[in-house]
Amino acid sequence: MKDLYVRVYLTNMRKYNEGQLIGGWVDVSTDTDWSKELKNFCRIGKDDVFGEEYFISDYETNINDLNISEYTSISELENVAEFIEYVNLNDLQDIANELIEAIGGIDIYRLMRLLENEQYVYIADAGDDEKLGEYIIENDAKYSSLSDDIKHYLDKEAIGSDYCINNGGIYQNGNYIELLG
């Protein structure tokens, strides 16, 4: 699993309006000193006068569907940094990206709550009804007392389909995802 990351290009708005692109790349992390970074990239001239305004003119990330605009605030970036740290420390990168893609437009706080409270079902490599049915038959207590000979005759596709429909799950990128909260 690759660690999640976000980098933003902070741009001095006053200098930009004067026709100059003054700014620099900043890693969004819980260790980032935003006051220092703003002073570094919003300096105006040689006399250490600082511009009051900045904007984000570009960003790089490996988080699916994360939208950062020129208007994203520092406090929002700090929230993203906390999310990234939590996900990376707990090896939840793939699940986080799958949930973001599945839900779309989810805010970071809701996603953190889902991950922290394990309010989701994520079954890797169960990307269709039949594979989900196979997983359920092998892992659900209801089917544990059945012999393998009988399990062979079960309609795995129907079992997976019913489970998906009844629980409101979706198939995405070859996996099954269901929100519990």
C-alpha positions in Angstrom: 0.0 0.0 0.0 1.3 3.4 -0.9 1.0 6.1 1.7 -1.5 8.8 0.9 -0.1 12.3 0.3 -1.2 15.8 -0.7 1.1 18.7 -1.9 -0.2 22.1 -2.6 1.4 25.0 -4.5 0.9 28.2 -2.3 0.9 31.3 -4.4 1.3 34.9 -3.3 -1.9 36.6 -4.5 -0.5 40.2 -4.5 2.5 39.2 -6.7 0.3 37.1 -8.9 -2.0 40.1 -9.6 1.2 42.1 -10.4 2.1 39.4 -13.0 4.6 37.4 -11.0 4.2 33.8 -10.0 5.8 33.7 -6.5 5.1 30.6 -4.4 6.2 27.0 -3.7 5.2 23.4 -3.0 4.2 22.5 0.5 3.5 19.0 1.8 0.2 18.8 3.6 1.1 17.0 6.9 0.5 17.3 10.6 4.2 18.5 10.8 3.6 21.4 8.5 4.1 24.9 10.0 1.7 26.8 8.0 2.7 30.2 9.4 6.3 29.6 8.3 5.2 28.3 4.9 3.0 31.3 4.3 5.9 33.6 5.3 8.2 31.7 3.0 6.0 32.0 -0.1 4.2 35.2 0.5 7.2 37.4 1.0 7.0 40.6 -1.1 10.4 42.0 -2.1 13.6 42.0 -0.2 12.4 43.9 2.9 10.5 41.0 4.4 7.1 42.6 3.9 4.5 39.8 3.7 1.4 39.7 1.6 -1.8 39.0 3.4 -3.3 36.8 0.8 -2.4 33.5 -0.9 -4.2 31.0 -3.0 -3.6 27.4 -4.0 -2.7 27.4 -7.7 -2.0 23.6 -8.0 -2.0 20.4 -6.0 -0.8 16.8 -6.3 -2.4 13.8 -4.5 -3.0 10.1 -4.7 -6.3 10.3 -2.9 -9.2 9.5 -5.3 -11.6 12.3 -5.9 -10.1 14.7 -3.4 -10.8 18.2 -4.5 -8.7 21.1 -3.4 -9.5 24.5 -4.8 -7.7 27.8 -4.7 -10.1 28.7 -1.9 -9.3 25.8 0.3 -8.4 27.1 3.8 -5.4 26.2 5.9 -7.8 24.7 8.5 -9.2 22.4 5.8 -5.7 21.4 4.8 -4.9 20.7 8.5 -8.0 18.4 8.5 -6.8 16.6 5.4 -3.4 16.2 7.1 -4.9 14.6 10.1 -6.9 12.2 7.8 -3.8 11.3 5.9 -1.8 10.6 9.1 -4.6 8.4 10.5 -5.0 6.4 7.3 -1.3 5.9 6.7 -0.6 4.9 10.3 -3.4 2.3 10.3 -2.7 0.9 6.8 -6.1 1.9 5.5 -5.0 3.6 2.2 -6.8 1.2 -0.1 -10.0 1.1 1.9 -10.0 4.9 2.3 -9.6 5.4 -1.5 -12.3 2.9 -2.2 -14.7 4.6 0.2 -14.0 8.0 -1.2 -14.6 6.8 -4.7 -17.7 4.8 -3.8 -19.4 7.7 -1.9 -18.0 10.6 -3.8 -17.9 14.1 -2.3 -17.6 12.8 1.2 -16.2 15.1 3.7 -13.0 14.1 5.5 -14.6 14.2 9.0 -17.3 11.7 8.0 -14.8 9.4 6.3 -12.6 9.5 9.4 -15.5 8.5 11.6 -16.4 5.6 9.3 -12.8 4.4 9.3 -12.2 4.9 13.1 -15.5 3.2 14.1 -15.2 0.5 11.4 -18.6 1.4 10.0 -18.1 -0.3 6.7 -17.8 -3.7 5.1 -14.9 -4.1 2.7 -14.4 -7.4 1.0 -11.4 -7.5 -1.3 -11.7 -9.5 -4.5 -15.4 -9.9 -4.3 -16.3 -7.7 -7.3 -19.4 -9.4 -8.5 -22.4 -11.4 -7.2 -20.8 -14.8 -7.6 -17.5 -13.9 -5.9 -19.4 -12.2 -3.0 -21.6 -15.3 -2.7 -18.5 -17.5 -2.5 -17.1 -15.3 0.2 -20.4 -15.4 2.2 -20.7 -19.2 1.9 -17.1 -19.6 3.2 -17.3 -17.0 6.0 -20.9 -16.8 7.2 -21.8 -18.9 10.2 -25.2 -19.8 8.5 -23.3 -22.0 6.0 -20.6 -23.4 8.3 -22.6 -26.5 9.2 -23.1 -27.5 5.5 -20.7 -30.0 3.9 -18.6 -29.0 1.0 -20.7 -31.3 -1.2 -23.8 -29.3 -0.4 -22.1 -25.9 -0.7 -21.1 -26.9 -4.2 -24.8 -26.9 -5.3 -25.7 -23.5 -3.7 -26.4 -20.6 -6.1 -23.5 -18.4 -5.2 -24.6 -15.7 -7.6 -28.1 -15.4 -6.1 -26.7 -15.4 -2.6 -24.2 -12.6 -3.4 -26.9 -10.6 -5.3 -29.4 -10.9 -2.4 -26.7 -9.9 0.1 -25.7 -6.9 -2.0 -29.2 -5.7 -2.6 -30.4 -6.2 1.0 -27.4 -4.5 2.5 -27.1 -1.6 0.1 -23.5 -2.5 -0.9 -21.8 -1.8 -4.2 -19.1 -3.4 -6.3 -16.2 -1.2 -7.1 -12.8 -1.9 -8.6 -13.2 -5.7 -8.0 -14.2 -5.3 -4.4 -17.4 -5.1 -2.4 -18.1 -2.0 -0.2 -21.0 -1.4 2.2 -21.5 1.5 4.6 -22.8 0.7 8.0 -23.1 4.2 9.4 
